[in-house]
Amino acid sequence: MLAPATYIETKAALDAAVIRLSAEARIACDTESNSMHAYRGRTCLIQFSTPREDLLIDTLAIVDVSALAPVLADPAIEKVFHAAEFDLICLKRDFDFNVHNVFDTMAAARVCGYQRIGLGNMLDDLLGVAHSKKHQTDDWARRPLPAGFRRYAQMDTHHLLALRDALYAELQAADRLEEAREYFADVTRFELKSGEFDPEGFWALCRPNSLNGRQVAILRELYILRDELAQSVDRPSHQLISNKALLQLVKLPPRSVKQLYDVRGLPAWLIRQSGDEFIQAIQHGKASRVDYVAPEQETIPQKVVDRYSALHSWRRETAQARGVESDVIISKDALWAIARRKPASADELDGIRGLGPWRRKTYGAALLAAVNGR
């Protein structure tokens, strides 16, 4: 029977926990956020597990959690995550935490060639532990946090250290530790996207749907209105109104509030609340005399495209021979960088992001042969 986790909701309890965490060589980490339920999601809970205890830190109750910064940044303490990227983004975005020395059990599983890499599957397959993910999309800003939520959050880290040890042994036996560490480094390199609404974001829907000028103008009005309404009710905009519903409004624009009820994916409560605003936005779009011009897209020289295609084919074949997914071998971004640079020697592979020492040593000759065959 799993003992309940320690729930931390005061600064004093957090400071005491930090002292204990600082003494560990390895700690398991995870976060829970309400991004599925709020216009701007935030980290609501940070979980840690050590061989001795499980901690749930309520980041809504504790205004200042900066005491965790030295622990997360300490390169002497290994931080074990499963699918680390989103957690690292949340920790940086919400608290400006820098996390060093990461072991990502999902990335390790991918290097080992596992196909079922969700945490529930990995715990079941390697440790024989059942862990339902039914609370994954729940609203983690709910307070008080129900007991079921707490147990779920605890389970997300409680067995991670054991899972890490099992995967570490596999990587070591297969002589894949160096490769895995480079892959962990890839996972931990990310760029925070601006949280501000981009009113030009509607172009991403225009291009694949071949909209004419009037339809583009209507879409722009509706795209901006959707964001305003989402902010007003504190909901993610894409959940409030799907892109599919927006495009239906654009291609067959209703003339009255009554006709809005025929649009699949447009909530009835929202029509009752803001139906007139939808009709006004559509009418403004129809009446627009502005000639909206799509932002110019990069034109990639055909020779670069051909080199990328050759590299992409090499990557696919190499991945199939290894029994792993293609991006474990090397990322698409790195392939594009190589295609553009067209390196003629091993030295010219240096400095390409996502192409660390292990990959250069292991794949360098093959990459040079592929890129220079074009």
Residue, then its C-alpha position, 0 to 999 in steps of 0.5 A: m500500500l502506497a503511503p500518502a505523499t507529503y502535501i506542501e502548501t506553506k513556505a516553511a514546509l517548502d524550505a524544509a523539503v528543499i533541504r532534504l532534496s538537496a541531499e539526494a543524488r537523484i530525484a524524480c520530478d513532474t508537473e501538473s498544469n491547467s493548460m487544458h482548462a485556462y486561457r493561459g495555463r500555469t503550473c499548479l503542482i510540482q511533484f518530487s520523489t526520492p527513495r524515502e518520500d513523495l512530495l506534492i508542492d502546491t504552487l498555487a498556495i505558495v506564492d514564492v517557490s524560488a527556493l527550488a531553483p538551486v536544487l533544479a539547477d544543481p548539476a550534481i543532482e540528477k533530475v528524472f522526468h518522463a517526457a521532460e520537455f513540457d515540464l521543463i517549459c512550464l518550469k522555465r515559463d512560470f518560475d524561470f527555473n533552469v534544470h540541469n542534469v536531466f534523465d528522461t525515461m521516455a527518451a531513454a525508452r525511445v533510444c532502447g527501441y520501445q514502442r509503448i513509451g507512455l508512462g503507464n505502459m512503461l511502468d506496466d511493461l518494465l516494473g509490473v506497476a499499474h498506473s491509470k492516466k485518467h486524471q491527465t487532462d483534469d483541471w489541476a487548478r481545482r482546490p482543495l485538490p481531491a485525494g484521487f488527484r493527489r494519488y495520481a500525481q504521486m504515482d507520476t513520480h513514485h516509480l520513476l527512479a526504479l524505471r530510470d534504473a531499469l532503462y539505465a541498465e539496458l542502455q549500459a548493456a547496449d552501449r547506448l548511454e552516450e547516445a542517450r545523453e545526447y538525446f537528453a540534451d536535445v530534449t532540454r534545448f527549447e525556446l519559449k514561445s511568446g504567450e501573446f496572441d498573434p493576430e496574424g496566426f490565422w494565415a496558418l489556416c488559410r494556406p492549406n484551405s485555399l481561401n479566397g480574399r473575402q474568406v480570408a477577411i472573414l477568418r481574420e475577424l473571427y480569429i480575433l473574436r475567438d481570442e477575445l471571447a476565450q480570454s473573457v471566459d478563461r478558456p483555451s481558444h482552440q477548445l472554445i471554438s475549433n479551427k474546423a468550426l471557424l472554417q465552417l463559418v468562413k466557407l458558409p457564413p451564417r446571416s443570422v444568429k439562428q443560423l449559427y446553431d447549425v454550425r457543428g462545434l460552436p457551443a450553444w451557450l456561446i451563441r446565446q452569449s455572443g451570437d451577435e458578435f459572430i454575425q457582426a464579425i462576419q459582416h465586417g469581413k464581408a465588407s472589408r476592402v483591405d487586401y490581406v497579403a500573406p506573409e512571404q514564405e521562405t523559398i528553399p533552393q532546389k539543391v538544398v531540398d534535394r540534399y535534405s531528401a537524401l539525408h532524410s532517406w538515410r535517416r529513415e533507413t538508419a532508423q529502420a536498421r536500428g529499430v527506433e523512430s527516425d528522430v532518435i537518429i537525428s532531428k529534422d532541424a539538424l538535417w536541414a542545417i546540414a543540407r543548407r551548410k553542405p559540409a565537406s569535412a567532419d570539421e564542418l559538422d561542428g556547431i550544428r545544433g542537435l549533432g553532438p560528439w556521439r552523433r558526429k563520431t557515429y554518423g558523420a561519415a554517412l552524413l557527409a556521403a549523403v549530403n555530398g552525393r547531391 
